[in-house]
Amino acid sequence: MDMDFLSVIDAKKDEIIKLADTIWESAEIAFREYKSFEALTSYLRDNGFRIEDNIGGLPTAFIASYGSGHPEIGFIAEFDAISDLSQVAQVPVQQKDPARRHGHACGHHIYGGNAVAAALAVQAYLKKTGRQGTVKVLGCPGEEGGSGKAFMARTGVFRSLDAAMGAHPEAMWAVRTRPSLACCNILYKFDGRASHAGAKPHLGRSALDAVELMNVAVNFLREHIPGDNRVHYAITDAGGDAPNVVQPHAEVMYMMRAKDNADLNALCKRVHKCAEGAALATETTFSSDFHSASSNLITIPTLQKNLYKAMAAVKLPEPDESDLAFAREIIKTMVDRPADLPLYPTELLPLPDVISPHFGSTDTGDVSWNCPTVQMHVGCWVPGTPTHGWQAVAQGKNGFARRAMLYAGKALALAAVQLIEDPELLAQAKKEHLAKTGGVYEPAMPADVMPHL
């Protein structure tokens, strides 16, 4: 295959890097990514893409399209940061950046940048060949705890895609092959009655007692749920700092995970009963506030093999002396990092024969229920880097991370063109998708739940 269309990424590399740096510097959290949204949409519009915004009622969600008809290939672009993880770039010690509060500790500036790079290359291919087809950049806000793609999926924006692709920063080069769990976040609020804890404790009804009883009940419940279920919680409001007051209000946030949406629904009902029991036992009242949810990820072997072929055909980036010097310093901050790990990931990991379990969650799961979906891991971090840690933020603007982003754009674009040129691959991917989903998408996100902007 003539891969000349990939040269547009090299020609525009300074612009793509500047775009990713702008997102890194903006460092905006879920559903507030206004500067990043403007940077992405303005650049894509200037390069001939049609922009639709306010997708799914989300002010920073967008779809950028070029071309017409099918096949229709979409590149996922995430661009939200993580709260309270400020860090100065290229500094191998923890040091907050006075210019920003948040930080790209999950590398979503790279994710957004490589999606744009891939779209530019496919656009160049369509122009050169005159083939029919549509390339889209799917601007997906609020991945970090917001489940932005799930809100978008409810409106059907992914249904028209023949395939969706994404490239998430990691410390390895690989195709993502493991499915993930469905999950949801529900805030439980308990209300009781305040009273003097010493003089008249019998008149009080403790909301904090209710929270603690609910947590105890859930902890006993763990023995009696499927082994792949997960329940996590955090007390978000303990009722104040005064121990001599019976706490009239308290809150606890629960995250539940299960292998699919049906199991998740069953698990949520059982956890809800623990809240009911706690309220009954303490003579308090409670309410629940459903924050977000995402479906389990559906994997498509045909797309995985196709993406692997593309990744193998594009030369992996190599670290330069500056990258290596930085890596030697930052690994000194990593606890329990195995000594035999390389300074940078330099090999493409093979597709595994056996798929090991994965107990994380992603709102890309909702994309995968609507169309055949595949993701790759972009090896832009020093192996051993804690995801969602300051070290990831520090590495976000170094030379290796930038070259990794450009590589990912090329690999994604090549995988997309392979699908365009081989309709049988897309047909097989759709067959696998139908077999796994039955052609039915039942969102984990209730229809009446809106984002907590």
TIMIZA-23183 format. One line per 10 residues: number of its first residue (from 0); for each residue x, y, z of N, C-alpha, C. Coordinates in steps of 0.1 Angstrom, whole numbers, plus 5000, padded with zeros to 4 digits. Example, Ala and Ser with C-alpha at 12.3 -4.5 7.8 and 13.67 -1.06 7.14 Angstrom:
2
0	5132,4943,5078,5123,4955,5078,5132,4967,5078  5128,4978,5071,5137,4989,5071,5129,5000,5079 .
# end
This chain:
453
0	5008,4988,5000,5000,5000,5000,5009,5013,5000  5005,5022,4992,5012,5035,4991,5008,5043,5004  5018,5046,5013,5015,5052,5025,5019,5067,5025  5019,5073,5013,5023,5087,5011,5014,5096,5019  5001,5092,5020,4991,5101,5027,4995,5104,5041  5004,5095,5047,5008,5098,5061,5018,5109,5062  5024,5114,5051,5033,5125,5051,5027,5138,5056  5014,5139,5055,5008,5151,5059,5010,5153,5074  5011,5142,5082,5014,5144,5096,5027,5150,5099  5037,5145,5091,5051,5151,5092,5050,5166,5088 .
10	5043,5169,5077,5042,5183,5072,5036,5192,5082  5026,5187,5090,5019,5195,5099,5022,5192,5114  5034,5186,5116,5037,5181,5130,5038,5193,5140  5044,5204,5135,5045,5215,5144,5031,5220,5149  5022,5220,5139,5008,5225,5143,5002,5215,5152  5003,5202,5150,4997,5192,5158,5003,5192,5172  5016,5194,5173,5022,5195,5186,5018,5208,5193  5017,5219,5186,5012,5231,5192,4997,5229,5198  4989,5222,5190,4975,5219,5194,4975,5211,5207  4983,5200,5208,4984,5192,5220,4989,5200,5231 .
20	4999,5208,5229,5005,5216,5240,4994,5226,5245  4986,5232,5236,4975,5241,5241,4966,5234,5250  4962,5221,5247,4953,5214,5255,4960,5211,5268  4973,5207,5268,4980,5205,5281,4980,5217,5289  4983,5228,5283,4984,5241,5291,4970,5246,5296  4960,5242,5289,4946,5246,5293,4942,5238,5306  4945,5225,5305,4943,5216,5317,4929,5218,5323  4919,5215,5315,4905,5218,5320,4898,5204,5324  4890,5205,5334,4884,5192,5339,4870,5190,5332  4864,5179,5336,4852,5174,5329,4842,5184,5326 .
30	4838,5185,5313,4827,5193,5308,4830,5208,5309  4842,5212,5313,4846,5226,5313,4858,5228,5304  4859,5220,5294,4871,5221,5285,4869,5231,5274  4866,5243,5277,4862,5253,5267,4874,5257,5259  4885,5260,5264,4897,5264,5257,4901,5253,5248  4902,5241,5253,4906,5229,5245,4896,5226,5234  4883,5228,5237,4873,5226,5227,4875,5236,5215  4877,5249,5219,4879,5259,5209,4892,5256,5201  4902,5252,5207,4915,5249,5200,4913,5238,5190  4906,5227,5194,4904,5216,5185,4895,5219,5174 .
40	4883,5225,5177,4874,5228,5166,4878,5238,5156  4885,5248,5161,4890,5259,5153,4901,5253,5143  4910,5245,5148,4920,5239,5139,4914,5230,5129  4904,5222,5133,4898,5212,5123,4890,5220,5113  4883,5230,5118,4875,5239,5108,4884,5245,5098  4895,5250,5103,4905,5257,5094,4911,5247,5084  4910,5234,5087,4916,5224,5078,4905,5217,5070  4893,5223,5069,4883,5218,5060,4873,5208,5066  4872,5207,5079,4862,5198,5085,4850,5206,5089  4838,5199,5088,4826,5205,5092,4824,5202,5107 .
50	4819,5212,5115,4819,5210,5129,4804,5210,5134  4800,5200,5142,4788,5200,5149,4791,5200,5164  4785,5209,5171,4788,5210,5186,4776,5207,5194  4778,5208,5207,4768,5206,5217,4761,5192,5216  4770,5182,5213,4765,5169,5210,4760,5163,5224  4748,5157,5223,4743,5151,5235,4740,5161,5246  4739,5174,5243,4737,5184,5253,4749,5188,5261  4761,5183,5256,4773,5187,5263,4780,5198,5255  4782,5210,5262,4787,5221,5255,4801,5220,5249  4809,5210,5253,4822,5208,5248,4824,5196,5240 .
60	4813,5189,5237,4813,5177,5228,4811,5182,5214  4818,5175,5204,4817,5179,5190,4820,5167,5181  4816,5169,5169,4819,5160,5158,4824,5168,5146  4837,5165,5142,4843,5172,5130,4843,5161,5119  4837,5165,5107,4836,5155,5096,4842,5161,5083  4847,5151,5076,4852,5154,5062,4848,5143,5053  4843,5146,5041,4839,5136,5031,4824,5134,5032  4820,5123,5025,4806,5119,5025,4805,5104,5023  4794,5099,5028,4790,5085,5026,4799,5075,5034  4797,5063,5031,4804,5052,5038,4815,5046,5029 .
70	4825,5040,5035,4827,5038,5050,4829,5051,5058  4824,5050,5070,4825,5061,5079,4834,5057,5091  4846,5063,5092,4855,5060,5102,4857,5071,5112  4856,5069,5125,4857,5079,5135,4869,5077,5144  4876,5088,5147,4887,5088,5157,4883,5095,5169  4884,5088,5181,4880,5093,5194,4890,5103,5199  4886,5114,5203,4895,5125,5209,4890,5128,5223  4898,5125,5233,4896,5129,5246,4905,5141,5249  4901,5150,5258,4909,5162,5261,4907,5168,5274  4901,5161,5284,4899,5166,5297,4911,5162,5306 .
80	4914,5171,5316,4925,5169,5325,4919,5163,5338  4928,5161,5348,4924,5155,5361,4926,5166,5372  4916,5167,5380,4916,5178,5390,4928,5177,5400  4933,5189,5403,4943,5191,5414,4955,5183,5412  4960,5181,5399,4972,5175,5396,4981,5184,5388  4983,5196,5393,4992,5205,5387,5006,5201,5388  5014,5202,5377,5028,5199,5377,5035,5206,5366  5047,5211,5369,5055,5218,5359,5060,5208,5349  5059,5211,5336,5064,5202,5326,5079,5201,5326  5084,5189,5323,5098,5186,5321,5106,5188,5334 .
90	5100,5187,5346,5107,5188,5358,5105,5174,5365  5116,5167,5368,5116,5154,5373,5114,5153,5388  5109,5163,5394,5105,5163,5408,5091,5169,5410  5084,5165,5420,5070,5170,5421,5071,5185,5424  5065,5193,5416,5065,5208,5417,5052,5213,5410  5043,5219,5418,5031,5224,5412,5034,5236,5403  5026,5237,5393,5027,5248,5383,5018,5259,5388  5024,5271,5391,5016,5282,5396,5006,5287,5386  5007,5283,5373,4998,5288,5363,4986,5280,5361  4985,5268,5367,4973,5260,5366,4971,5251,5378 .
100	4959,5248,5380,4955,5239,5392,4954,5224,5388  4950,5221,5375,4948,5208,5371,4959,5203,5362  4959,5190,5359,4970,5185,5350,4966,5173,5342  4973,5171,5331,4970,5160,5322,4977,5148,5326  4973,5142,5337,4979,5130,5342,4975,5117,5335  4965,5118,5326,4961,5107,5318,4965,5109,5303  4971,5120,5300,4976,5122,5287,4966,5125,5276  4954,5130,5280,4944,5132,5270,4947,5143,5260  4957,5151,5263,4962,5161,5252,4968,5153,5241  4975,5142,5244,4981,5133,5234,4969,5126,5226 .
110	4959,5122,5234,4948,5115,5228,4941,5124,5218  4938,5136,5222,4932,5145,5213,4940,5148,5201  4953,5150,5203,4963,5153,5192,4964,5142,5182  4965,5130,5187,4967,5119,5177,4954,5116,5169  4943,5119,5175,4930,5118,5167,4930,5128,5155  4934,5140,5158,4934,5150,5148,4945,5147,5137  4956,5142,5141,4967,5138,5132,4961,5127,5123  4955,5117,5128,4950,5106,5120,4939,5111,5110  4930,5120,5115,4920,5125,5106,4926,5133,5094  4936,5141,5097,4943,5148,5086,4948,5139,5076 .
120	4954,5128,5080,4960,5118,5071,4949,5111,5062  4938,5107,5069,4928,5101,5061,4921,5111,5052  4920,5123,5056,4915,5134,5047,4924,5135,5035  4937,5134,5037,4946,5135,5025,4944,5123,5016  4942,5112,5022,4940,5099,5014,4927,5101,5005  4916,5105,5011,4904,5107,5004,4905,5117,4993  4912,5128,4995,4914,5138,4985,4922,5132,4973  4933,5125,4977,4942,5120,4966,4935,5109,4958  4928,5100,4964,4922,5089,4957,4908,5092,4951  4901,5102,4957,4888,5104,4952,4878,5094,4957 .
130	4882,5086,4966,4873,5076,4971,4861,5082,4979  4850,5075,4979,4839,5079,4988,4842,5074,5002  4838,5082,5012,4840,5079,5026,4840,5091,5035  4838,5089,5047,4838,5100,5057,4847,5097,5069  4855,5107,5072,4864,5106,5084,4859,5116,5094  4858,5112,5107,4853,5120,5117,4862,5120,5129  4863,5132,5136,4869,5133,5149,4858,5135,5159  4857,5126,5168,4847,5126,5178,4852,5132,5191  4849,5145,5193,4853,5152,5205,4846,5148,5217  4852,5141,5226,4845,5134,5237,4850,5140,5250 .
140	4843,5149,5257,4847,5155,5269,4844,5146,5281  4849,5150,5293,4845,5144,5305,4847,5129,5307  4858,5124,5302,4861,5109,5304,4864,5106,5319  4871,5116,5325,4875,5113,5339,4864,5115,5349  4857,5104,5351,4846,5104,5361,4833,5110,5355  4833,5115,5343,4821,5121,5338,4813,5113,5328  4819,5102,5322,4813,5094,5313,4807,5101,5301  4814,5111,5296,4809,5119,5285,4804,5112,5273  4812,5101,5269,4808,5093,5257,4794,5087,5259  4791,5083,5272,4778,5077,5275,4767,5086,5272 .
150	4768,5099,5276,4758,5109,5273,4757,5111,5258  4768,5111,5251,4768,5113,5236,4761,5100,5230  4764,5089,5235,4759,5076,5229,4744,5076,5229  4738,5081,5240,4724,5081,5241,4717,5088,5230  4723,5097,5223,4717,5104,5212,4720,5097,5199  4727,5086,5199,4729,5078,5187,4740,5083,5178  4749,5092,5183,4759,5098,5174,4770,5088,5169  4771,5077,5175,4781,5067,5171,4776,5056,5162  4762,5055,5161,4756,5044,5154,4759,5044,5139  4762,5056,5133,4764,5056,5119,4779,5051,5115 .
160	4787,5051,5125,4801,5047,5122,4803,5033,5118  4811,5030,5108,4815,5017,5105,4826,5011,5114  4834,5020,5119,4844,5017,5129,4848,5029,5137  4852,5027,5149,4857,5038,5158,4871,5034,5163  4880,5043,5164,4893,5040,5168,4898,5051,5178  4907,5046,5187,4913,5056,5197,4927,5051,5201  4935,5061,5205,4949,5057,5209,4951,5064,5223  4952,5057,5233,4953,5062,5247,4967,5061,5252  4973,5072,5258,4986,5072,5263,4988,5061,5274  4999,5054,5273,5003,5044,5283,5018,5044,5284 .
170	5023,5033,5290,5038,5031,5290,5042,5019,5282  5034,5016,5272,5036,5005,5263,5031,5007,5249  5036,4999,5239,5030,4999,5226,5022,4986,5224  5009,4987,5223,5001,4975,5222,4987,4979,5217  4980,4969,5212,4966,4970,5209,4959,4966,5221  4949,4973,5225,4940,4970,5236,4932,4958,5233  4933,4947,5240,4926,4935,5237,4916,4931,5248  4917,4937,5260,4909,4932,5271,4896,4940,5272  4885,4934,5274,4872,4941,5277,4873,4947,5291  4865,4957,5293,4864,4964,5306,4851,4962,5312 .
180	4849,4966,5325,4837,4964,5332,4828,4976,5330  4815,4974,5331,4805,4984,5332,4806,4991,5346  4803,5003,5347,4804,5010,5360,4794,5021,5361  4791,5025,5374,4783,5037,5376,4787,5043,5389  4784,5056,5391,4787,5064,5402,4774,5070,5408  4771,5067,5420,4758,5071,5427,4762,5078,5440  4757,5090,5442,4759,5097,5455,4747,5094,5464  4749,5089,5476,4738,5087,5486,4739,5098,5496  4728,5104,5499,4727,5115,5508,4717,5111,5519  4722,5112,5532,4713,5109,5543,4710,5121,5552 .
190	4698,5122,5556,4694,5133,5565,4687,5128,5578  4692,5134,5589,4686,5130,5602,4682,5143,5610  4686,5143,5622,4682,5154,5631,4694,5158,5640  4698,5170,5640,4709,5175,5649,4704,5175,5663  4714,5173,5672,4711,5174,5686,4724,5175,5694  4724,5180,5706,4736,5180,5715,4739,5166,5718  4751,5162,5714,4755,5147,5715,4757,5143,5730  4760,5153,5739,4762,5150,5753,4749,5152,5761  4742,5163,5759,4731,5166,5767,4718,5159,5763  4716,5158,5750,4703,5152,5745,4706,5143,5733 .
200	4714,5133,5734,4717,5125,5723,4705,5117,5718  4695,5114,5727,4684,5106,5723,4675,5114,5713  4676,5127,5712,4668,5135,5703,4674,5135,5689  4687,5131,5688,4693,5132,5675,4691,5119,5666  4692,5121,5653,4692,5110,5644,4704,5112,5635  4714,5104,5636,4727,5106,5630,4727,5101,5615  4729,5111,5606,4731,5108,5592,4745,5101,5590  4754,5104,5598,4767,5098,5597,4766,5083,5601  4759,5080,5612,4756,5066,5615,4750,5059,5603  4741,5065,5596,4735,5058,5585,4745,5055,5574 .
210	4754,5065,5571,4765,5063,5561,4773,5051,5565  4777,5051,5578,4786,5040,5583,4779,5027,5583  4766,5026,5586,4759,5014,5586,4758,5009,5571  4755,5018,5562,4754,5014,5548,4768,5008,5544  4779,5014,5547,4792,5009,5543,4794,4995,5549  4790,4993,5562,4792,4980,5568,4784,4970,5561  4771,4973,5558,4762,4964,5551,4768,4960,5537  4774,4970,5530,4780,4967,5517,4792,4958,5518  4800,4961,5529,4811,4952,5531,4808,4938,5534  4797,4936,5541,4792,4922,5542,4786,4916,5529 .
220	4781,4925,5521,4775,4921,5508,4786,4915,5499  4798,4920,5500,4809,4916,5491,4810,4901,5490  4808,4894,5500,4809,4879,5500,4799,4873,5491  4788,4880,5488,4777,4873,5482,4774,4880,5468  4784,4885,5461,4782,4890,5448,4792,4883,5439  4790,4883,5426,4799,4876,5416,4813,4881,5418  4823,4873,5415,4837,4876,5417,4842,4887,5409  4835,4890,5397,4840,4901,5389,4833,4914,5392  4824,4914,5402,4818,4927,5407,4828,4934,5415  4827,4947,5415,4835,4956,5423,4826,4967,5429 .
230	4829,4970,5442,4822,4981,5449,4832,4990,5456  4832,5003,5453,4841,5012,5460,4833,5024,5465  4838,5030,5476,4830,5041,5481,4840,5051,5488  4835,5064,5489,4842,5074,5496,4832,5083,5503  4835,5085,5516,4826,5094,5523,4829,5109,5519  4820,5115,5512,4823,5128,5507,4818,5140,5516  4810,5136,5526,4805,5146,5536,4802,5139,5549  4811,5141,5558,4810,5133,5571,4801,5141,5581  4795,5152,5577,4786,5159,5586,4792,5170,5594  4804,5173,5592,4810,5184,5600,4822,5180,5608 .
240	4827,5189,5616,4839,5187,5624,4837,5186,5639  4824,5188,5643,4821,5189,5657,4816,5175,5662  4824,5168,5670,4819,5155,5675,4808,5156,5686  4806,5168,5691,4796,5169,5702,4782,5173,5696  4781,5172,5682,4768,5174,5675,4765,5161,5668  4752,5157,5669,4747,5146,5661,4746,5151,5647  4753,5144,5638,4754,5149,5624,4740,5148,5617  4734,5159,5612,4721,5158,5606,4722,5155,5591  4734,5156,5585,4735,5153,5571,4749,5147,5568  4749,5137,5559,4761,5130,5555,4759,5124,5541 .
250	4770,5123,5534,4770,5117,5520,4781,5108,5518  4778,5098,5509,4788,5088,5505,4786,5086,5490  4798,5086,5483,4797,5083,5468,4801,5068,5466  4793,5061,5459,4796,5047,5455,4799,5046,5440  4809,5038,5438,4811,5033,5424,4810,5018,5424  4801,5013,5415,4799,4999,5413,4804,4995,5399  4810,4983,5398,4814,4977,5385,4809,4963,5384  4806,4959,5371,4802,4945,5369,4805,4942,5354  4804,4930,5350,4809,4925,5337,4801,4931,5326  4788,4934,5328,4780,4940,5318,4769,4949,5324 .
260	4761,4955,5316,4751,4965,5322,4740,4957,5329  4736,4945,5325,4726,4938,5333,4731,4934,5347  4743,4929,5348,4749,4926,5361,4750,4939,5369  4754,4950,5363,4756,4962,5370,4742,4967,5376  4732,4966,5368,4719,4970,5373,4715,4961,5385  4717,4948,5385,4714,4940,5396,4722,4943,5408  4735,4946,5406,4744,4950,5418,4739,4963,5424  4735,4973,5416,4731,4986,5421,4718,4984,5429  4710,4975,5425,4697,4973,5433,4701,4968,5447  4711,4959,5448,4714,4953,5461,4721,4964,5470 .
270	4730,4972,5464,4736,4983,5472,4726,4993,5476  4716,4995,5468,4705,5005,5472,4698,4999,5484  4696,4986,5485,4689,4980,5496,4697,4983,5509  4710,4983,5508,4719,4986,5520,4716,5000,5525  4714,5009,5515,4711,5023,5519,4697,5023,5526  4687,5016,5521,4674,5016,5527,4675,5010,5541  4682,4999,5543,4683,4993,5556,4690,5002,5566  4700,5010,5561,4708,5019,5570,4698,5030,5575  4691,5035,5565,4681,5046,5569,4671,5041,5579  4666,5029,5576,4656,5023,5585,4661,5022,5599 .
280	4673,5016,5600,4679,5014,5613,4682,5026,5621  4685,5037,5614,4689,5050,5621,4678,5060,5622  4666,5056,5616,4655,5066,5616,4659,5079,5609  4666,5077,5598,4669,5089,5589,4663,5087,5576  4664,5096,5567,4659,5095,5553,4671,5096,5544  4669,5091,5532,4680,5092,5522,4675,5094,5508  4684,5099,5500,4681,5101,5486,4693,5097,5478  4692,5093,5465,4703,5089,5457,4704,5098,5445  4716,5102,5441,4718,5111,5430,4727,5103,5420  4722,5099,5409,4729,5091,5399,4738,5101,5391 .
290	4751,5099,5392,4761,5109,5386,4764,5105,5372  4769,5092,5370,4774,5088,5357,4774,5073,5356  4775,5068,5344,4777,5054,5342,4783,5051,5328  4789,5040,5327,4795,5036,5314,4793,5021,5312  4791,5017,5300,4789,5003,5296,4802,4996,5296  4802,4982,5296,4813,4974,5294,4818,4975,5280  4831,4973,5278,4838,4975,5265,4837,4962,5257  4832,4963,5245,4831,4952,5235,4843,4952,5226  4850,4941,5226,4862,4940,5218,4859,4933,5205  4866,4937,5194,4864,4931,5181,4877,4926,5175 .
300	4879,4913,5175,4892,4907,5171,4897,4912,5157  4888,4913,5147,4892,4917,5134,4898,4931,5134  4892,4940,5141,4898,4953,5142,4911,4953,5150  4912,4945,5160,4925,4944,5167,4936,4940,5158  4934,4929,5150,4944,4924,5141,4947,4935,5131  4937,4942,5126,4940,4952,5116,4948,4963,5121  4945,4968,5134,4953,4978,5140,4967,4974,5143  4969,4962,5147,4982,4956,5150,4991,4957,5137  4985,4953,5126,4992,4953,5113,4996,4967,5110  4988,4977,5112,4991,4990,5110,5002,4995,5119 .
310	5001,4992,5132,5012,4996,5141,5025,4990,5137  5025,4978,5133,5038,4971,5129,5044,4977,5117  5036,4984,5108,5041,4989,5096,5046,5003,5097  5044,5010,5109,5049,5023,5111,5061,5022,5121  5071,5029,5118,5083,5029,5126,5081,5035,5140  5084,5028,5151,5082,5033,5164,5092,5045,5166  5088,5055,5174,5097,5066,5178,5108,5061,5187  5119,5068,5186,5131,5064,5195,5134,5076,5204  5138,5073,5216,5142,5084,5225,5155,5090,5221  5157,5103,5223,5170,5110,5220,5177,5111,5234 .
320	5188,5117,5234,5196,5119,5246,5189,5127,5256  5182,5137,5252,5174,5145,5262,5163,5137,5269  5156,5129,5261,5146,5120,5266,5152,5110,5277  5163,5104,5273,5170,5095,5282,5175,5101,5295  5180,5113,5294,5185,5120,5306,5173,5123,5315  5162,5127,5309,5150,5130,5318,5145,5117,5324  5145,5106,5316,5140,5094,5322,5148,5089,5333  5161,5090,5332,5170,5086,5344,5167,5093,5356  5163,5106,5355,5160,5114,5367,5146,5110,5373  5136,5109,5364,5122,5108,5369,5120,5094,5375 .
330	5127,5084,5370,5125,5070,5376,5130,5070,5390  5138,5079,5395,5142,5080,5409,5130,5083,5418  5119,5088,5412,5108,5092,5420,5097,5081,5421  5100,5070,5414,5090,5059,5412,5092,5048,5422  5083,5046,5431,5084,5036,5441,5082,5022,5435  5091,5012,5439,5090,4998,5435,5091,4996,5420  5097,5005,5413,5098,5003,5398,5109,4992,5396  5105,4981,5389,5115,4970,5386,5127,4976,5379  5138,4971,5383,5151,4977,5377,5153,4972,5363  5146,4962,5359,5149,4957,5345,5140,4963,5334 .
340	5132,4973,5339,5123,4980,5329,5132,4989,5320  5129,4990,5307,5136,5000,5299,5133,5014,5302  5141,5023,5298,5138,5037,5301,5126,5042,5293  5124,5037,5281,5112,5040,5273,5107,5027,5266  5094,5027,5263,5089,5015,5256,5094,5016,5241  5100,5006,5236,5106,5006,5223,5101,4994,5214  5093,4985,5220,5088,4974,5212,5073,4973,5212  5068,4968,5201,5053,4966,5200,5050,4952,5205  5042,4952,5216,5038,4939,5222,5029,4931,5213  5031,4918,5212,5023,4910,5203,5009,4909,5209 .
350	5000,4905,5200,4986,4903,5204,4986,4890,5213  4980,4890,5224,4981,4879,5233,4972,4867,5229  4977,4855,5232,4969,4843,5229,4957,4841,5238  4960,4846,5251,4950,4845,5261,4947,4858,5267  4934,4862,5268,4930,4875,5273,4928,4875,5288  4936,4882,5295,4935,4883,5309,4924,4892,5314  4919,4891,5326,4908,4900,5330,4913,4914,5332  4903,4923,5330,4906,4937,5332,4894,4943,5340  4898,4949,5352,4887,4953,5361,4885,4968,5361  4891,4975,5351,4888,4989,5350,4876,4992,5342 .
360	4873,5005,5340,4861,5009,5332,4865,5021,5324  4857,5022,5313,4859,5034,5304,4846,5036,5297  4843,5049,5294,4831,5053,5287,4832,5050,5272  4844,5045,5268,4845,5040,5254,4837,5028,5252  4833,5021,5263,4824,5010,5263,4811,5013,5256  4806,5026,5258,4794,5029,5252,4795,5032,5237  4807,5036,5233,4810,5037,5218,4810,5022,5213  4816,5013,5220,4818,5000,5214,4805,4992,5213  4794,4996,5221,4781,4990,5219,4774,4995,5207  4778,5006,5202,4771,5012,5191,4778,5010,5177 .
370	4791,5007,5177,4798,5004,5165,4811,4996,5168  4816,4989,5158,4829,4982,5161,4840,4992,5165  4847,4989,5176,4856,4998,5182,4869,4991,5185  4880,4999,5184,4893,4993,5187,4902,5005,5193  4911,5001,5202,4920,5011,5208,4934,5006,5208  4943,5015,5208,4957,5011,5210,4963,5019,5222  4974,5013,5228,4981,5019,5238,4993,5027,5232  4994,5039,5235,5005,5048,5230,5016,5048,5241  5028,5043,5237,5039,5043,5247,5046,5055,5249  5040,5065,5255,5046,5079,5256,5053,5082,5269 .
380	5051,5073,5279,5056,5075,5292,5067,5065,5295  5075,5069,5305,5086,5060,5310,5079,5048,5317  5082,5035,5314,5076,5024,5321,5077,5025,5336  5066,5023,5343,5066,5025,5358,5060,5038,5362  5057,5047,5352,5050,5059,5355,5036,5056,5361  5033,5062,5372,5019,5060,5378,5009,5068,5369  5000,5061,5363,4989,5068,5357,4981,5076,5367  4977,5088,5363,4970,5097,5372,4979,5102,5383  4992,5102,5380,5002,5108,5389,5009,5119,5383  5016,5127,5392,5023,5139,5387,5034,5136,5377 .
390	5040,5124,5377,5050,5121,5368,5045,5120,5354  5032,5116,5352,5026,5116,5339,5024,5130,5333  5020,5139,5342,5019,5153,5338,5032,5159,5334  5043,5156,5342,5056,5161,5339,5061,5157,5325  5057,5145,5321,5062,5140,5308,5053,5144,5296  5043,5151,5298,5033,5154,5288,5038,5162,5276  5048,5170,5278,5053,5179,5267,5067,5176,5263  5072,5164,5267,5086,5161,5263,5087,5156,5249  5098,5155,5243,5100,5151,5229,5095,5138,5226  5097,5128,5235,5093,5114,5232,5078,5113,5231 .
400	5071,5120,5241,5056,5120,5241,5051,5126,5228  5057,5136,5223,5052,5143,5211,5054,5134,5199  5066,5127,5198,5068,5118,5187,5059,5106,5188  5056,5102,5200,5046,5090,5202,5033,5094,5197  5028,5106,5199,5015,5111,5195,5015,5111,5179  5026,5115,5173,5026,5115,5158,5026,5101,5153  5033,5092,5159,5033,5078,5155,5019,5073,5156  5012,5075,5167,4999,5070,5169,4989,5075,5158  4991,5088,5155,4982,5093,5144,4984,5086,5131  4997,5083,5128,5000,5075,5116,4994,5061,5116 .
410	4996,5054,5127,4991,5041,5128,4976,5040,5127  4969,5049,5134,4955,5050,5133,4950,5052,5119  4956,5062,5112,4952,5065,5099,4955,5054,5089  4966,5047,5091,4969,5035,5082,4959,5024,5085  4955,5022,5097,4945,5012,5100,4931,5015,5094  4928,5028,5094,4916,5033,5088,4916,5030,5073  4927,5034,5067,4927,5032,5052,4927,5017,5048  4933,5009,5056,4932,4995,5054,4918,4990,5054  4910,4995,5063,4896,4992,5063,4888,4997,5051  4891,5010,5047,4885,5016,5036,4888,5007,5023 .
420	4900,5003,5022,4904,4995,5010,4900,4981,5010  4895,4976,5021,4892,4962,5022,4878,4961,5029  4867,4962,5021,4854,4961,5027,4851,4948,5034  4857,4938,5031,4855,4925,5038,4859,4925,5052  4870,4933,5055,4874,4935,5069,4863,4942,5077  4857,4952,5072,4847,4959,5079,4834,4950,5080  4831,4942,5070,4820,4933,5071,4822,4923,5082  4834,4918,5083,4837,4908,5094,4836,4915,5107  4841,4927,5108,4841,4934,5121,4826,4936,5126  4818,4940,5116,4804,4942,5119,4797,4929,5123 .
430	4801,4918,5117,4795,4905,5120,4799,4901,5135  4811,4904,5139,4816,4901,5152,4808,4910,5162  4807,4922,5158,4800,4932,5167,4785,4928,5169  4778,4924,5159,4765,4919,5160,4763,4907,5169  4773,4898,5167,4773,4885,5175,4774,4888,5190  4782,4899,5194,4784,4902,5208,4773,4911,5214  4767,4919,5206,4757,4929,5211,4743,4925,5208  4741,4917,5198,4727,4914,5193,4721,4926,5187  4729,4936,5183,4724,4948,5177,4716,4957,5186  4717,4954,5199,4709,4962,5209,4718,4969,5219 .
440	4716,4982,5221,4723,4990,5231,4714,4994,5242  4716,4989,5254,4708,4993,5265,4717,5001,5274  4717,5014,5274,4727,5022,5282,4727,5020,5297  4738,5020,5303,4739,5019,5317,4735,5032,5323  4735,5043,5315,4732,5056,5320,4716,5058,5319  4709,5061,5330,4695,5063,5329,4692,5075,5320  4680,5074,5313,4677,5085,5303,4675,5098,5309  4671,5099,5322,4669,5112,5328,4681,5118,5335  4692,5111,5335,4704,5117,5342,4711,5126,5332  4715,5138,5337,4722,5147,5329,4736,5150,5336 .
450	4745,5154,5328,4759,5156,5334,4759,5166,5345  4768,5163,5355,4770,5173,5366,4781,5183,5361  4776,5193,5354,4786,5203,5348,4793,5211,5358 .
# end
